[in-house]
């Protein structure tokens, strides 16, 4: 019977002890395996251990022949760092080995400030996840390296106040938002600036707010930042020092020209405004001017007011018109619509009037040389008096 293989007693306690939870825990941590099928692993010493990191550092790992210490191959779970170690014999030279604890598996989590600073070559592969930076790093045996760069989500104000770029590896991403998905909706990454220092640099995004909420704290590292003014329907781009106009047309009244003059700078040249008061389009070049193709205060002929824009009749009245520089002027129109001519008249008509002959006004009764017909005086040409060719009546209009 002595040579009969024994089945592992899975239903019996793995460790010695009195069976109470407290005693079982104490025995597991400090006691020994007491089953013949597994006893060869322990040589009378603990094979499975757990406790704090500090408790592990004071445990002796036995070598080939030492009777004391944790046996080769034993496991230790660090309950505070949630990682697993194994006692191993490491080769120092061709004939010399040393027994030590070697990191096996597990990931420690905590704040960046809690990242272990006491690791050695035997801890190579140790994983640490920083809950404040969302970055997972690995200990190479000599230094920490990031192996997974997380994306941080928080507000713009918190990025500046709580996330110094110097604390993050190159490539770390930060998305400026909040639970309502507003804020600036822009993505930043840790990059090197011209001085070789870590800095948060703008990568992409689309900040969409009213013009009054346009960011005023941008600098060189924010180059490329895009802003859409919801009230003026215009997109702008930050070039590192100034805002540049990109696209869009502001729809507004003539009064908006004055409002925007106090907001825009020369670098925003190209900003367009479609004026609903006079029907002109204006362009900003440090001051306002008519956009290409625009003009005012010219006269056209037509049976009715032309389409598009504001037009005044040429009836001798005084009307307010726009100037090219964004101001206005009062213009007295010529009284063309009270005169009658071949192509001029007071009333507009699309009907072609027939030609008429002139009618005599009076006979003077004067003869030349005592003979010949009398001289006949004709009335001034008119429809009533005759003498007009075929003609249209029309009207004249002044562009506001």
ABEGO torsion letter per residue (X at the ends): XAABBBBBBAABBABBEAGBAAAAAAAAAABBBABAAAAAAAGGBBABBBEBAAAAAABBBBBAABABEBBBGBBBBBAAAGBBBBBBBBBABAABBBBBBBBABEBBBEBAAABBAABBAAABGBBBBBAAAGBBBBBAGABBBBABBBBBBBBAAAAAAABBAAABBBGBBBBBBBAAGBEAGBBBBBBBBAAGBBBBBBABEBBBBBAAABBAABBAAABGBBBBBAAAGBBBBBAGABBBBABEBBBBBAAAAAAAAAABBAAABGBBBBBAAAGBBBBBAGBBBBBBGBBBGBBBBBABBBBEEBBBBBAGBBBBBBBAAGBBBBBBBBBAAABBBAABBABBBABBBBBBBBBBABBAGBBBGGBEBBBBBBBBBBAAAEGBBBBBBBBBBBBX
